[in-house]
């Protein structure tokens, strides 16, 4: 009986145990916070598993005969999950299936079921074949339309999600301040505010689909020395904070992206890849970044082979991990640290921190809860009619009309019998770098677009003329003949970029394709000159990813359009613009220099940086500063013409009493005074008139793209937080200094239509008024004002050069005299009067007549 009871009890216990489900690990519970889940999972992992979370599965680790091979992948993994997976060289179908089977394997066969993060490039479209190709980033920026950026990123996110991709390596937040650099095309331009707004819009679009964004390249990457990719960046702490940090600070504060990519370059001699200051102190502690740092490809190894700050690859890996670089892409250096940690030659805490950041991102992004990709129906979400239409709209809004002499554009097809379409980019698609193709079958060329637009109503005479890079002029005769027998010629010139992991031949723009000068490559300019010599009107369309020095074009051809790389609908878009179906509305996101010798060309320079003497010369009439030219840009930031005209008026600055508010509200009326509908981009610039450190002559603080019908008027309202007036003072502290700020509204950085000053005192946020001071008593005289005296002296500049023919007059009177060849002058005035001294290329100066009879004056260049 006793043995029977014992057996029965054992059976009951056994059944109870069987009926109880094992407890779900905390890390698998989505209701918990990402940090709680990381805290549970991280201690479960072995050292090797942690290091694997810090590594990338590259295509070479699973490729056989240029195709993904799952068995090779599984043999490589050996049941251990990794951080990321890439498949850049493969088709969308190959990559989608690879992701499906890899995730299934990692979830089911790895010890803790940790999925990998599949990554994809996506600057202007997913890089897997068949995906929608949008205009390149520099073109997107030229729309000045953040809503289009948001919509585009939404479609990119939808296509990435359909393939199972979880992370897109974009947006690029570099500032394009060195125009010889081939990667200018990947940026949103030269201005930190524009770049910030475009970056925020892009990330918001990806967030719609819970796609991890990767703002890059942290930090200062857009100003490489000599324009050479990966070259060091020279700059100080204030430039770092005021310029290069601004876009990253804005997107991190607004949206908390889960990944950041480091840059290849060194800033002020310190390679960012191995810098704890940049990747930990600045990025994590100052900017409060919470996600993981994804290495730019091969950047860790470069500490040893390129920067020479590490003795070998193992030393490079230790430097990078200690700096705060969490995951290594395109390298196997992190794997080498396992033995060093086991032998206590490297602290395990750095491995734990990096692996935790990667796991945090996986939890926070919802990767653990994502459903498997639908390998049968994913193509329904790729290259949809809606995405193609958006690509065309961005192309329409990004083209910049630079010149339109005598209203040559838009063309009237009903009045034309024949058109010559000429140039190496006339019948060739140009998508830009980080595209999956350069093949004409994947887009619409300008020649195709023009022919489709005019149908059979206008004869099209096509000639290539030359190629993009060589000195061969063998095709010139054919081009000249085509122009000679046509009513006018449209010449398509420019550049060509690489196609990621696919094709690089004859590239003159894109990553690693930098220029020593900014002349249009090859003999393309000579081709335009030959066509112009026929006497026929010429419209030049520049298809490129970077500005060129086009001074001859500006002077001699009738029309110039900058189309950038306009995506798969380029040909249809340019035809719509040339023939007036679309009114061009793009604005330059980068300034155009007169030549490479005029670099830098950006608009937001310091007051001292565009010459002192203000006596710009020419070849025929040498001057000072540049002896034979001016230091000005050929076309400034924000510039862009339209087929209609806009008038600005009624500038108002509200909320000048900041007692209960910390925002400046500026409004202005914009009127379409032309005969056709159009879009305009009113831009608000601000200048800190006097500050403790030198600040730019203008800084963009707001913009808005508006559509106005002919005759329509609209009031635009700009809001600028007072904190946006801050600078980094002599102690590198961010402060808003009291004083005058000039508010300027215009259609470009150079074309300011309206301006007004506001006086800010951040201590109590109340308006300050101008205070004037009257002259005091002089020479012991009591109330000497009103007595007339003769005032004489010599006028010089600050380098003691006499100023001849300066005008000296008494304020509010007609009396005036000129200084002689020795700079001497004599004028009658009353004590208490004000003398005004002015001269060409000098700033006007006012001097109070206080009884002194000899008044020598120094004039400062300017004016």
C-alpha positions in Angstrom: 0.0 0.0 0.0 2.8 2.4 0.9 4.6 1.8 -2.4 1.4 2.3 -4.3 0.9 5.7 -2.6 4.4 6.8 -3.4 4.0 5.8 -7.0 0.7 7.6 -7.3 2.2 10.8 -5.7 5.1 10.6 -8.2 2.7 10.3 -11.1 0.6 13.3 -9.9 3.7 15.5 -9.5 4.9 14.5 -12.9 1.6 15.4 -14.5 1.6 18.8 -12.6 5.1 19.5 -13.8 4.1 18.6 -17.4 1.1 20.8 -17.3 3.1 23.9 -16.1 4.5 25.9 -19.1 8.1 27.1 -18.7 8.4 30.7 -17.8 8.9 33.1 -20.7 12.3 34.9 -20.5 12.0 38.5 -19.8 13.8 39.5 -23.0 11.0 37.8 -25.0 8.3 39.9 -23.4 7.5 42.9 -25.6 5.5 44.7 -22.9 8.8 45.3 -21.1 11.1 48.3 -21.9 14.0 47.7 -24.3 16.5 48.3 -21.4 14.8 45.7 -19.2 14.9 43.2 -22.0 18.6 43.9 -22.6 19.3 43.6 -18.9 17.9 40.1 -19.0 19.4 38.9 -22.3 22.9 40.3 -22.1 24.2 38.1 -19.1 22.9 35.0 -20.9 25.2 35.5 -23.8 28.7 34.1 -24.0 31.6 36.4 -24.9 31.6 35.0 -28.5 27.9 35.7 -28.8 28.3 39.2 -27.6 31.1 39.8 -30.1 28.9 38.4 -32.8 26.2 41.0 -32.1 28.9 43.5 -32.8 29.6 42.1 -36.3 28.1 42.2 -39.8 27.4 39.2 -42.0 28.9 40.3 -45.3 28.0 39.0 -48.7 31.4 37.3 -49.1 30.6 35.1 -46.1 27.7 33.4 -47.9 28.3 33.9 -51.6 29.0 31.1 -54.1 29.3 31.9 -57.8 28.0 35.5 -57.2 24.8 34.2 -55.6 23.7 33.8 -52.0 24.3 30.3 -50.6 22.3 29.5 -47.5 24.4 26.5 -46.5 27.6 28.5 -46.6 25.8 31.1 -44.5 24.8 28.5 -41.9 28.2 27.0 -41.9 29.7 30.4 -41.2 27.2 31.2 -38.4 27.4 27.9 -36.6 24.2 28.6 -34.7 25.3 32.0 -33.4 23.3 35.1 -34.2 25.0 38.3 -35.6 24.3 42.0 -35.5 23.5 42.8 -39.1 23.2 41.3 -42.6 23.7 42.9 -46.0 23.0 42.0 -49.6 24.0 45.0 -51.7 25.1 43.2 -54.8 22.0 41.1 -55.1 18.6 41.4 -56.7 15.5 42.2 -54.6 14.3 38.7 -55.1 17.6 37.2 -53.9 17.9 39.5 -50.9 14.3 39.0 -49.9 14.7 35.2 -49.8 18.0 35.5 -48.1 16.5 37.6 -45.3 13.6 35.2 -44.9 15.7 32.1 -44.5 18.4 33.9 -42.4 15.9 35.2 -39.9 14.1 31.9 -39.7 17.5 30.2 -39.0 18.5 32.8 -36.4 15.1 32.6 -34.6 15.0 28.8 -34.6 18.5 27.6 -34.5 20.6 30.2 -32.6 20.7 29.7 -28.8 18.5 32.7 -27.9 16.6 33.2 -31.1 18.1 36.7 -31.7 17.2 38.0 -35.2 19.7 40.0 -37.3 19.2 43.5 -38.6 19.1 43.4 -42.5 20.5 46.6 -43.8 20.1 48.5 -47.1 21.3 51.7 -48.7 18.5 54.1 -49.4 19.6 57.7 -50.0 17.2 58.1 -52.9 15.6 54.7 -53.2 16.3 51.2 -52.2 19.4 49.8 -54.0 17.9 46.4 -54.9 16.8 46.1 -58.5 13.3 47.0 -59.4 13.0 49.5 -56.6 11.8 53.1 -57.4 14.7 55.4 -58.3 14.2 58.9 -56.9 16.2 62.0 -57.6 19.5 62.1 -55.8 19.7 63.8 -52.4 21.1 67.1 -53.7 18.1 67.3 -56.0 15.7 66.5 -53.2 17.2 69.3 -51.2 16.7 71.7 -54.1 13.0 71.2 -53.9 13.1 73.0 -50.5 10.0 70.9 -49.9 10.3 68.7 -46.8 6.9 67.1 -47.4 8.3 65.5 -50.6 11.3 64.2 -48.6 8.9 62.7 -46.0 6.8 61.1 -48.7 9.8 59.7 -50.5 11.3 58.2 -47.3 7.8 56.7 -46.6 7.9 54.8 -49.9 11.5 53.8 -49.4 10.6 52.4 -46.0 7.6 50.5 -47.5 9.8 48.9 -50.1 12.5 48.1 -47.6 9.9 46.5 -45.2 8.4 44.5 -48.0 11.8 42.8 -48.6 12.4 42.3 -44.8 15.0 45.0 -44.5 15.1 46.6 -41.0 17.7 49.4 -41.3 18.4 51.9 -44.1 21.8 53.6 -44.2 20.5 57.1 -44.6 20.0 60.1 -44.4 23.3 61.9 -45.2 23.7 64.9 -42.9 27.1 66.0 -44.1 27.4 69.7 -45.1 28.6 70.2 -48.7 31.1 72.9 -48.1 33.9 71.5 -50.3 32.5 71.2 -53.8 35.4 69.2 -55.3 34.3 66.3 -53.1 32.5 63.6 -55.1 29.9 63.0 -52.4 28.3 66.4 -52.6 25.5 64.7 -54.5 24.6 62.6 -51.4 24.1 65.6 -49.2 21.2 68.0 -48.7 23.5 71.0 -49.4 25.7 73.5 -47.6 23.4 74.9 -45.0 23.0 73.2 -41.6 19.3 74.3 -41.2 18.2 73.0 -44.6 20.1 69.8 -44.0 18.5 69.4 -40.5 15.0 69.9 -41.9 15.5 67.5 -44.8 17.0 64.9 -42.4 14.1 65.1 -40.0 11.6 64.7 -42.8 13.5 61.7 -44.1 13.6 60.0 -40.8 9.9 60.7 -40.1 9.1 58.9 -43.4 11.1 55.8 -42.4 9.5 55.8 -39.0 6.2 55.2 -40.6 7.3 51.6 -41.2 9.5 51.2 -38.0 12.6 51.2 -40.2 15.8 52.1 -38.4 17.4 55.2 -39.9 21.1 55.8 -39.9 22.1 59.5 -40.0 25.6 59.8 -41.3 28.5 60.5 -41.3 29.3 61.6 -37.8 31.0 64.2 -37.9 32.4 66.9 -40.2 32.8 64.6 -43.2 31.7 67.1 -45.8 34.8 69.4 -45.9 37.7 67.0 -46.7 41.0 68.7 -47.3 41.5 69.3 -51.0 38.1 67.8 -51.8 39.5 64.3 -51.5 37.2 61.7 -50.1 38.3 60.5 -46.6 40.8 63.3 -46.2 41.1 65.0 -42.9 38.8 67.9 -42.0 40.4 71.1 -40.6 38.3 73.0 -38.1 38.0 74.2 -34.5 35.7 73.5 -31.7 33.3 76.4 -32.5 33.0 75.2 -36.1 32.3 71.7 -34.9 29.5 72.8 -32.6 28.0 75.6 -34.8 28.1 73.8 -38.1 28.8 70.1 -38.3 27.0 69.1 -35.1 23.8 71.1 -35.8 22.0 68.6 -38.1 22.8 65.6 -35.9 21.8 67.6 -32.8 18.5 68.5 -34.5 17.5 65.0 -35.6 18.6 63.3 -32.3 16.6 65.9 -30.3 13.5 65.6 -32.6 13.4 61.9 -33.3 15.9 59.8 -31.3 17.2 57.7 -34.3 18.4 54.3 -33.2 21.6 54.2 -35.3 24.4 56.6 -36.3 27.2 56.0 -38.7 30.6 57.3 -38.0 32.7 59.0 -40.7 36.0 57.9 -42.2 37.8 61.2 -41.7 39.8 62.8 -38.9 38.7 66.1 -37.5 41.5 68.3 -36.4 43.9 65.4 -36.6 41.7 63.0 -34.6 40.2 60.1 -36.5 36.5 59.9 -35.5 36.5 56.1 -35.7 38.8 55.8 -32.7 37.8 58.9 -30.8 36.0 58.6 -27.4 35.5 62.4 -27.5 33.4 62.3 -30.7 31.6 59.0 -30.3 31.0 59.0 -26.5 31.5 62.5 -25.0 29.9 64.4 -27.9 27.4 61.8 -29.3 26.2 60.0 -26.2 26.8 62.4 -23.3 26.2 65.7 -25.0 23.6 64.8 -27.7 22.0 62.0 -25.6 22.1 59.5 -28.4 20.7 56.1 -27.2 21.0 53.7 -30.1 24.1 52.0 -31.6 27.0 53.3 -33.7 27.3 51.5 -37.0 30.8 51.7 -38.5 31.2 53.0 -42.0 32.6 50.1 -44.0 36.2 49.3 -43.3 36.7 52.4 -41.1 38.1 50.4 -38.2 40.8 48.8 -40.2 41.7 52.3 -41.5 42.9 53.3 -38.1 45.9 51.1 -38.8 46.3 51.2 -42.6 45.2 54.8 -43.3 45.3 57.1 -40.3 48.3 55.3 -38.7 47.0 55.8 -35.2 46.9 52.0 -34.5 49.9 49.6 -34.7 47.8 46.8 -36.2 44.2 45.8 -36.8 43.8 44.4 -33.3 44.9 47.7 -31.9 42.5 49.4 -34.2 39.6 47.3 -33.0 40.4 48.0 -29.4 40.6 51.8 -30.1 37.2 51.7 -31.9 35.4 49.8 -29.2 36.8 51.9 -26.4 35.8 55.0 -28.4 32.2 53.8 -28.6 31.9 52.3 -32.1 29.5 49.4 -31.5 29.3 47.4 -34.7 31.9 46.6 -37.3 30.8 46.6 -41.0 33.1 45.1 -43.7 35.8 43.7 -41.4 36.6 40.9 -39.0 38.7 42.8 -36.5 36.2 42.7 -33.6 36.2 38.9 -33.8 39.9 38.9 -32.9 39.3 40.3 -29.5 37.8 37.2 -27.9 41.2 35.8 -26.8 42.3 39.2 -25.5 39.3 39.5 -23.3 39.8 35.9 -22.0 43.4 36.6 -21.3 42.4 39.9 -19.5 44.3 42.0 -22.0 41.1 43.9 -22.9 38.3 44.9 -20.6 35.0 42.9 -21.0 33.0 46.0 -20.0 33.6 47.6 -23.5 32.2 44.5 -25.2 29.2 44.4 -22.9 28.5 48.1 -23.6 28.7 47.7 -27.4 26.6 44.5 -27.5 24.0 46.1 -25.2 23.6 49.1 -27.6 23.0 46.7 -30.5 20.5 44.6 -28.5 18.8 47.8 -27.3 18.3 48.8 -31.0 16.9 45.4 -31.9 14.3 45.6 -29.1 13.4 49.3 -29.5 12.9 48.9 -33.2 10.4 46.0 -32.8 12.7 43.5 -34.6 12.0 40.7 -32.2 8.3 41.0 -32.9 8.5 41.6 -36.7 6.6 39.0 -38.9 8.5 37.0 -41.5 8.7 38.7 -44.9 6.2 37.6 -47.6 8.5 36.2 -50.3 5.6 35.6 -52.7 3.9 39.0 -52.7 6.5 41.5 -51.7 6.8 43.0 -55.2 3.3 44.4 -54.8 4.9 47.1 -52.6 7.8 47.9 -54.9 7.8 50.4 -57.7 4.1 51.2 -57.4 2.4 53.8 -59.6 2.3 56.2 -56.6 6.0 55.9 -56.0 6.8 56.5 -59.6 4.6 59.6 -59.7 6.3 60.9 -56.6 9.7 60.4 -58.2 8.5 62.5 -61.1 7.1 65.3 -58.8 10.4 65.5 -57.0 12.2 65.8 -60.4 9.7 68.5 -61.4 10.4 70.6 -58.3 14.1 70.0 -58.0 15.3 71.4 -61.4 16.7 74.9 -61.0 16.3 77.6 -63.7 19.6 79.5 -63.6 19.2 81.7 -66.7 16.4 82.7 -69.0 17.6 85.5 -71.3 14.8 87.2 -73.2 12.3 84.6 -72.0 13.6 81.9 -74.3 11.9 79.4 -71.9 9.3 77.9 -71.9 9.5 76.7 -75.4 6.3 76.9 -77.6 6.1 73.7 -79.6 3.5 75.2 -81.9 6.1 77.8 -83.1 9.0 75.4 -83.6 9.7 73.3 -86.7 12.8 71.6 -85.4 14.9 71.2 -82.3 18.5 69.9 -81.9 18.9 67.7 -78.8 22.7 67.4 -78.3 25.2 66.2 -75.7 26.5 63.1 -73.9 23.7 63.3 -71.3 20.9 63.8 -73.8 20.2 60.1 -74.4 21.6 58.6 -71.2 20.0 58.2 -67.8 21.9 59.6 -64.8 20.6 58.4 -61.5 23.6 59.2 -59.2 25.6 57.1 -56.8 23.9 54.6 -54.6 21.6 53.5 -57.4 21.1 49.9 -58.5 21.5 50.6 -62.2 22.9 53.0 -64.9 20.9 51.3 -67.7 18.6 53.3 -70.0 16.0 50.6 -69.8 15.4 51.5 -66.1 14.5 55.2 -66.7 13.5 57.9 -69.2 16.3 59.8 -71.0 15.9 63.5 -71.9 15.8 62.6 -75.6 13.0 60.1 -74.9 11.1 62.6 -72.8 11.3 65.4 -75.4 10.2 63.1 -78.2 7.3 61.8 -76.2 6.2 65.4 -75.4 6.3 66.9 -78.9 5.3 63.6 -80.6 5.4 64.3 -84.4 4.8 68.0 -84.2 8.4 69.1 -84.0 11.4 67.5 -85.8 14.1 66.3 -83.4 17.7 66.3 -84.6 19.8 64.3 -82.2 23.6 64.2 -81.9 25.8 63.0 -79.0 28.7 65.3 -79.9 31.2 63.9 -77.4 31.4 61.6 -74.4 31.6 62.7 -70.7 35.3 62.5 -70.0 37.6 62.2 -73.0 39.2 64.9 -75.2 37.7 63.4 -78.4 35.9 66.0 -80.6 35.1 63.6 -83.4 31.4 64.1 -82.9 31.4 67.9 -83.0 30.6 68.1 -86.7 27.5 66.1 -86.4 26.4 68.2 -83.4 27.0 71.4 -85.3 25.1 70.1 -88.3 22.1 69.2 -86.1 22.1 72.7 -84.6 22.5 74.4 -87.9 19.3 72.8 -89.4 17.2 73.4 -86.2 15.4 76.4 -84.8 17.3 76.1 -81.5 19.6 73.6 -79.6 19.2 72.0 -76.2 22.6 70.7 -75.0 22.8 68.2 -72.2 26.1 68.1 -70.4 27.4 67.2 -67.0 28.7 64.2 -65.1 28.1 60.5 -64.4 28.3 58.7 -61.1 29.0 55.1 -60.0 26.4 52.5 -59.4 26.9 50.9 -55.9 28.6 47.5 -56.1 27.8 47.3 -59.8 29.4 49.8 -62.2 32.0 52.5 -61.9 33.3 53.2 -65.4 33.8 56.8 -66.5 32.5 58.2 -63.2 33.3 61.9 -62.4 31.0 62.2 -59.4 30.1 60.0 -56.4 32.0 58.3 -53.6 35.7 58.4 -54.4 35.3 60.4 -57.6 36.6 63.8 -56.6 37.8 66.6 -58.9 40.8 68.9 -58.8 38.9 71.6 -60.6 35.2 72.3 -61.3 35.3 72.7 -65.1 32.8 70.4 -66.8 34.8 67.3 -67.6 36.2 66.5 -71.0 35.4 68.7 -74.0 31.7 69.3 -73.1 32.1 73.0 -72.7 33.8 73.2 -76.1 30.9 71.3 -77.5 28.5 74.0 -76.2 30.8 76.7 -77.7 30.7 75.0 -81.1 27.0 74.7 -81.0 26.6 78.3 -79.9 28.9 79.4 -82.8 26.2 78.3 -85.3 24.2 81.4 -84.2 21.2 79.4 -83.0 19.8 80.0 -79.6 21.1 77.5 -77.0 19.6 76.1 -73.8 22.1 74.2 -71.7 20.9 71.5 -69.3 23.5 70.5 -66.7 22.8 67.0 -65.4 25.1 66.4 -62.5 25.5 65.7 -58.8 27.6 68.7 -58.0 28.0 72.3 -59.2 30.4 73.2 -61.9 32.2 76.5 -62.8 29.9 77.7 -65.6 30.9 81.3 -66.0 31.0 81.1 -69.8 27.5 79.5 -69.9 26.2 82.3 -67.7 27.5 85.0 -70.1 26.8 83.5 -73.5 24.1 80.9 -73.7 20.4 82.0 -73.5 19.1 79.4 -71.1 20.6 77.3 -68.3 18.8 74.6 -66.3 20.5 72.7 -63.5 18.6 69.3 -63.3 20.9 67.4 -60.9 20.3 63.6 -61.1 16.6 63.5 -61.4 15.7 59.8 -61.0 14.0 57.5 -63.3 11.5 60.1 -64.6 14.3 62.6 -65.6 13.4 62.7 -69.3 9.7 63.3 -68.7 10.4 66.0 -66.1 12.8 68.0 -68.2 10.4 67.9 -71.1 7.6 69.2 -68.9 9.9 72.1 -67.8 11.3 73.0 -71.2 7.9 73.3 -72.7 6.1 75.0 -69.8 3.9 72.2 -68.6 5.8 72.6 -65.3 7.1 75.9 -64.0 10.5 75.3 -62.5 10.7 76.0 -58.8 14.0 74.5 -57.5 16.4 76.5 -55.5 20.1 75.9 -55.1 21.1 73.9 -52.0 24.7 74.7 -52.7 26.3 77.9 -54.1 28.0 77.7 -57.5 31.6 79.1 -57.5 33.2 81.0 -60.3 36.0 78.5 -60.3 37.8 76.0 -58.0 40.0 78.9 -57.0 37.0 80.7 -55.6 36.3 77.9 -53.1 34.8 78.0 -50.5 31.7 79.4 -52.1 29.1 78.9 -49.3 26.8 81.8 -48.4 27.1 81.7 -44.6 30.7 83.0 -44.4 32.1 85.2 -41.7 32.2 89.0 -42.3 36.0 88.9 -42.8 35.9 86.1 -45.4 35.0 87.7 -48.8 37.7 90.3 -49.0 38.7 93.5 -47.2 39.3 96.1 -49.8 36.0 95.6 -51.8 37.7 96.6 -55.0 37.1 93.5 -57.0 39.1 93.4 -60.3 38.7 92.0 -63.7 41.2 90.9 -66.4 40.8 94.3 -68.0 40.8 96.3 -64.8 42.8 94.7 -62.0 41.7 95.5 -58.5 42.3 94.4 -54.9 41.2 91.3 -52.9 41.2 89.0 -55.9 43.2 91.1 -58.5 41.3 89.7 -61.5 37.9 88.8 -60.2 35.4 89.1 -57.3 35.2 86.6 -54.5 31.5 86.2 -54.9 29.6 83.1 -55.9 28.5 82.7 -59.5 25.0 81.7 -58.3 24.2 81.9 -54.6 22.6 79.5 -52.2 18.8 79.6 -52.4 18.8 81.0 -56.0 16.4 79.8 -58.6 14.3 81.6 -61.3 10.7 81.0 -62.4 8.6 81.5 -65.5 6.6 84.0 -63.4 7.6 86.8 -61.0 7.0 87.2 -57.3 6.8 90.4 -55.3 7.4 90.6 -51.5 5.9 93.3 -49.2 4.5 94.1 -45.8 7.2 92.6 -43.5 6.0 92.3 -39.9 7.8 91.2 -36.8 5.4 90.1 -34.1 5.9 89.3 -30.5 8.7 91.8 -30.0 7.9 91.8 -26.3 9.3 88.4 -25.3 8.0 88.5 -21.7 5.6 85.6 -22.2 7.1 84.0 -25.3 10.4 82.7 -26.6 9.6 82.8 -30.3 10.0 85.5 -33.0 7.2 85.5 -35.5 7.9 87.0 -38.9 5.3 87.4 -41.6 5.5 88.8 -45.2 3.2 88.9 -48.1 4.2 87.2 -51.4 2.4 88.0 -54.6 2.6 86.3 -57.9 2.7 89.3 -60.3 3.4 87.2 -63.4 1.1 85.7 -66.0 1.4 82.0 -65.0 1.0 79.9 -61.8 4.2 79.0 -60.0 5.9 78.0 -56.7 8.1 80.2 -54.7 10.4 79.6 -51.7 10.4 82.6 -49.3 13.5 82.3 -47.1 14.2 83.9 -43.7 17.8 84.7 -42.9 19.1 86.2 -39.7 22.3 88.1 -38.8 23.6 88.7 -35.4 24.8 92.3 -36.0 27.5 92.5 -33.3 28.6 89.5 -31.2 31.4 88.4 -28.9 32.7 86.1 -31.6 32.4 86.5 -35.4 29.2 85.0 -36.8 28.0 84.5 -40.4 26.7 87.4 -42.5 23.5 85.4 -42.9 22.0 82.2 -41.5 18.9 80.5 -42.9 16.4 80.0 -40.1 13.1 79.2 -41.9 11.7 78.6 -45.4 8.4 77.5 -46.9 7.5 76.4 -50.4 4.2 77.9 -51.5 2.1 77.6 -54.7 0.5 80.8 -56.1 -1.8 81.2 -59.0 -1.2 84.2 -61.3 -2.2 87.3 -59.3 -2.6 85.4 -56.0 -1.2 86.8 -52.8 -0.3 84.8 -49.7 1.0 85.7 -46.3 3.8 83.4 -45.1 4.6 83.1 -41.4 7.9 82.1 -40.0 8.6 81.2 -36.4 12.1 81.3 -35.0 12.8 80.2 -31.4 15.0 82.7 -29.7 17.4 79.9 -28.8 18.1 79.6 -32.5 19.8 83.0 -32.2 22.5 81.4 -30.0 26.2 81.2 -30.6 29.1 79.5 -28.9 30.9 82.2 -27.1 34.6 82.6 -26.2 34.1 79.8 -23.5 32.3 77.6 -26.1 29.1 78.0 -24.1 25.9 78.2 -26.1 24.3 81.5 -25.3 21.9 84.1 -26.8 23.7 87.4 -26.5 21.7 90.6 -26.2 21.6 93.0 -29.0 20.4 93.7 -32.6 19.4 90.9 -34.9 18.7 91.7 -38.6 15.8 89.7 -40.0 15.9 89.3 -43.8 13.2 87.8 -46.1 14.0 87.0 -49.7 14.0 84.6 -52.6 17.7 83.6 -52.1 20.5 84.3 -49.8 21.6 87.2 -52.0 18.2 88.5 -53.2 16.8 89.9 -49.9 13.5 91.7 -50.5 12.6 92.9 -47.0 14.5 93.4 -43.8 13.9 94.6 -40.3 15.9 94.6 -37.0 14.8 93.2 -33.7 16.5 93.8 -30.4 16.7 90.9 -28.0 17.7 90.8 -24.4 17.6 87.2 -23.3 17.8 88.2 -19.6 14.2 89.5 -19.6 13.2 89.0 -23.3 12.1 92.5 -23.8 12.7 94.8 -26.8 15.7 97.1 -26.6 15.6 100.5 -28.3 18.5 102.3 -30.0 20.1 104.7 -27.7 21.8 107.8 -29.1 24.4 110.0 -27.3 24.9 113.7 -27.8 28.3 115.3 -27.8 29.7 116.7 -24.6 31.5 120.0 -23.8 34.9 120.6 -25.5 37.8 123.1 -25.0 36.1 124.7 -21.9 33.5 126.3 -24.0 30.0 126.6 -22.7 27.3 125.5 -25.2 29.5 126.0 -28.3 26.9 124.4 -30.6 26.0 126.5 -33.6 29.3 128.2 -34.2 30.7 127.6 -37.7 34.3 126.4 -38.0 36.6 125.1 -40.8 37.3 121.4 -40.5 40.2 119.8 -42.5 42.1 116.6 -42.5 43.3 113.6 -44.5 41.3 110.5 -45.3 43.0 107.2 -45.4 42.1 103.5 -45.3 43.2 101.3 -42.4 46.5 100.5 -44.1 47.3 104.2 -44.4 46.6 104.5 -48.1 45.1 107.9 -48.9 41.6 107.9 -50.3 41.1 110.3 -53.2 37.7 111.6 -54.4 36.0 110.7 -51.1 32.7 112.7 -50.6 32.5 114.7 -47.4 29.2 116.4 -46.7 27.3 117.9 -43.8 24.4 115.7 -42.7 21.0 117.0 -43.8 22.6 119.7 -45.9 23.6 120.0 -49.5 27.1 121.2 -48.8 29.8 118.7 -49.9 33.4 118.5 -51.0 35.8 115.9 -52.5 39.1 114.8 -51.1 42.1 115.6 -53.4 44.7 113.1 -54.8 46.5 113.2 -51.4 43.3 112.4 -49.5 43.0 116.0 -48.1 39.8 117.9 -47.6 38.4 121.2 -46.2 34.8 121.8 -45.3 32.8 124.4 -43.4 30.5 123.1 -40.6 28.8 124.1 -37.4 29.7 122.6 -34.0 27.1 120.0 -33.4 26.8 119.1 -37.1 27.6 115.6 -38.3 30.0 115.1 -41.2 29.5 112.1 -43.5 32.5 110.5 -45.2 31.8 108.2 -48.1 33.9 106.7 -50.9 33.4 103.9 -53.4 34.1 100.4 -51.9 34.3 101.8 -48.4 31.8 101.9 -45.6 30.2 105.3 -44.8 31.4 106.9 -41.6 29.8 109.7 -39.6 31.8 112.1 -37.4 30.4 114.6 -34.9 31.8 118.1 -35.2 32.8 118.9 -31.6 35.1 121.9 -32.1 38.2 120.0 -33.3 39.4 121.7 -36.5 41.7 118.9 -37.7 39.9 115.7 -38.2 41.7 112.8 -39.9 39.4 110.0 -40.9 40.1 106.3 -41.5 37.6 104.5 -43.7 37.0 100.7 -43.6 36.5 98.7 -46.8 33.0 97.6 -47.5 29.9 99.4 -48.8 
